[in-house]
Amino acid sequence: MAGVTEHDQEQADRRTRAVQWQLFGIALLAIVIGVGVLAWILRASTVNDWLAVHTGLRNLSGPYYGFWSGVGSDIAELAIFGAITTGIYQLVKKWNCHEPGCWRVGTHPAAGGQFLLCYRHHPDFAGKKPTHDLIERLHREHTERQAVIAHKVNEIHERMTGHPPDGESVDTHKNERAPAE
């Protein structure tokens, strides 16, 4: 295959393995559901009785009283728990990856902070989680760029005002005071 890099081949292999695991999971779920349905069919009266007792569907003191006093009362609790969990997730993570269709949380800024991307879509990471060496290299490059920018700003400031910005030594510039008599 012409033009296919090792990285592209690795991603294709990873996708193939992911699809295989998904198919395996779907097949396993179908088998479990099939066994459950078969058990229900073979022991219908026992399963139905157990289900009616545990969901509160028996006519205790009126229609549906048992349901709303039993398992039906948990619906509101599950909704509250889901809302709290979602709120905590949103507070902790805040933003998804800006790559369309990606549900991962974007924690890595790209394009000067315009985008937040996950490690799989960030161009510096090449689809892999950042290693310690990569983090050190990117940090070093960032600090070098910031130092160059700060140096250029200081040069412009000196040219415009004729004296160094605050925090720099005044000894490098002439003191233009008149001699004392």
C-alpha positions as CSV (number, residue, x, y, z in Angstrom):
1,M,0.0,0.0,0.0
2,A,1.7,3.1,-1.2
3,G,1.6,6.2,1.0
4,V,0.5,4.4,4.2
5,T,2.7,5.3,7.1
6,E,3.3,3.1,10.1
7,H,1.1,5.4,12.2
8,D,-1.8,4.9,9.8
9,Q,-1.4,1.2,9.8
10,E,-1.3,1.1,13.6
11,Q,-4.5,3.2,13.8
12,A,-6.2,0.8,11.3
13,D,-5.1,-2.2,13.4
14,R,-6.4,-0.5,16.5
15,R,-9.8,0.2,14.8
16,T,-10.0,-3.5,13.6
17,R,-9.3,-4.7,17.2
18,A,-11.9,-2.3,18.6
19,V,-14.5,-3.6,16.0
20,Q,-13.7,-7.2,16.9
21,W,-14.2,-6.5,20.6
22,Q,-17.5,-4.7,19.9
23,L,-18.8,-7.7,17.9
24,F,-17.7,-10.0,20.7
25,G,-19.5,-7.9,23.3
26,I,-22.7,-7.8,21.2
27,A,-22.6,-11.6,20.7
28,L,-22.0,-12.1,24.4
29,L,-24.9,-9.8,25.3
30,A,-27.2,-11.7,22.8
31,I,-26.2,-15.0,24.4
32,V,-26.9,-13.7,28.0
33,I,-30.3,-12.3,26.9
34,G,-31.1,-15.6,25.1
35,V,-30.3,-17.6,28.2
36,G,-32.4,-15.3,30.3
37,V,-35.4,-15.6,28.0
38,L,-35.0,-19.4,27.9
39,A,-34.9,-19.5,31.7
40,W,-38.0,-17.4,31.9
41,I,-39.8,-19.6,29.4
42,L,-38.9,-22.8,31.3
43,R,-39.8,-21.4,34.7
44,A,-42.4,-18.9,33.7
45,S,-44.6,-19.2,36.9
46,T,-41.7,-18.9,39.3
47,V,-40.1,-16.0,37.4
48,N,-43.4,-14.2,37.0
49,D,-44.2,-14.5,40.7
50,W,-40.7,-13.3,41.7
51,L,-41.0,-10.4,39.3
52,A,-44.4,-9.4,40.5
53,V,-43.3,-9.4,44.2
54,H,-40.0,-7.5,43.6
55,T,-41.5,-4.8,41.4
56,G,-44.6,-4.3,43.6
57,L,-47.1,-5.2,40.8
58,R,-49.3,-7.4,43.0
59,N,-52.6,-5.8,43.8
60,L,-51.9,-5.0,47.4
61,S,-54.3,-2.3,48.4
62,G,-55.2,-1.0,45.0
63,P,-53.9,-0.9,41.5
64,Y,-50.3,0.3,41.1
65,Y,-50.0,1.1,44.8
66,G,-47.4,-1.6,45.2
67,F,-45.4,-0.4,42.2
68,W,-45.2,3.2,43.4
69,S,-44.4,2.1,46.9
70,G,-41.8,-0.3,45.7
71,V,-39.6,-0.1,42.6
72,G,-41.5,2.8,41.1
73,S,-40.4,5.1,43.9
74,D,-36.8,4.5,42.8
75,I,-37.5,6.3,39.4
76,A,-37.3,9.7,41.0
77,E,-34.2,8.7,43.1
78,L,-32.4,7.5,39.9
79,A,-33.3,10.8,38.1
80,I,-31.9,12.8,41.0
81,F,-28.8,10.7,41.2
82,G,-28.4,11.0,37.4
83,A,-28.7,14.8,37.5
84,I,-26.2,15.1,40.4
85,T,-23.7,12.9,38.6
86,T,-24.1,14.8,35.4
87,G,-23.6,18.1,37.2
88,I,-20.5,16.9,38.9
89,Y,-19.1,15.6,35.6
90,Q,-19.8,18.9,33.9
91,L,-18.2,20.9,36.7
92,V,-15.1,18.7,36.8
93,K,-14.5,18.3,33.0
94,K,-16.3,21.4,31.5
95,W,-15.6,20.9,27.8
96,N,-15.6,18.1,25.2
97,C,-13.0,17.7,22.5
98,H,-13.6,20.2,19.6
99,E,-13.1,17.4,17.0
100,P,-16.6,16.8,15.6
101,G,-18.2,13.7,16.9
102,C,-15.6,13.1,19.7
103,W,-17.1,12.7,23.1
104,R,-13.8,12.7,25.0
105,V,-12.9,15.6,27.2
106,G,-10.6,18.2,25.6
107,T,-7.9,19.0,28.0
108,H,-5.1,20.0,25.6
109,P,-5.2,23.5,24.0
110,A,-4.3,23.7,20.3
111,A,-3.9,26.6,17.9
112,G,-2.9,29.0,20.6
113,G,-5.7,28.0,22.9
114,Q,-8.5,28.4,20.3
115,F,-9.4,24.7,20.6
116,L,-9.4,22.1,23.4
117,L,-8.6,18.7,22.1
118,C,-8.3,15.2,23.6
119,Y,-5.0,13.4,23.2
120,R,-6.2,11.4,20.3
121,H,-6.9,14.5,18.2
122,H,-4.2,16.8,19.3
123,P,-1.6,17.2,16.5
124,D,1.4,17.1,18.9
125,F,0.4,13.8,20.4
126,A,-0.3,11.8,17.2
127,G,-3.1,9.8,18.7
128,K,-1.1,8.6,21.7
129,K,-1.2,9.7,25.3
130,P,1.5,12.3,26.0
131,T,4.7,10.8,27.5
132,H,6.9,12.6,30.0
133,D,9.5,13.3,27.3
134,L,6.9,14.9,25.0
135,I,5.6,17.0,27.8
136,E,9.1,18.2,28.7
137,R,9.9,19.0,25.0
138,L,6.7,20.9,24.4
139,H,7.2,22.9,27.7
140,R,10.8,23.7,26.7
141,E,9.6,24.9,23.3
142,H,6.9,27.0,24.8
143,T,9.2,28.7,27.3
144,E,11.7,29.4,24.5
145,R,9.0,31.0,22.4
146,Q,7.8,33.1,25.4
147,A,11.4,34.2,26.1
148,V,11.9,35.3,22.5
149,I,8.6,37.2,22.5
150,A,9.5,38.9,25.8
151,H,12.9,39.9,24.5
152,K,11.4,41.4,21.3
153,V,8.8,43.4,23.4
154,N,11.7,44.7,25.6
155,E,13.7,45.8,22.5
156,I,10.7,47.6,21.1
157,H,10.0,49.3,24.5
158,E,13.6,50.5,24.7
159,R,13.5,51.9,21.2
160,M,10.3,53.7,21.8
161,T,11.0,55.2,25.2
162,G,14.8,55.4,25.3
163,H,15.1,53.6,28.7
164,P,14.7,50.0,29.8
165,P,11.4,48.7,31.1
166,D,10.9,48.3,34.9
167,G,12.9,45.5,36.4
168,E,16.0,45.9,34.2
169,S,19.3,47.3,35.3
170,V,19.8,51.0,34.8
171,D,23.6,50.6,34.8
172,T,23.7,49.7,31.2
173,H,22.3,53.1,30.2
174,K,24.1,56.5,30.6
175,N,23.2,58.7,33.5
176,E,22.6,62.1,31.9
177,R,22.7,64.2,35.1
178,A,24.6,67.4,35.1
179,P,27.9,67.4,37.1
180,A,27.6,68.8,40.6
181,E,29.4,72.0,41.2
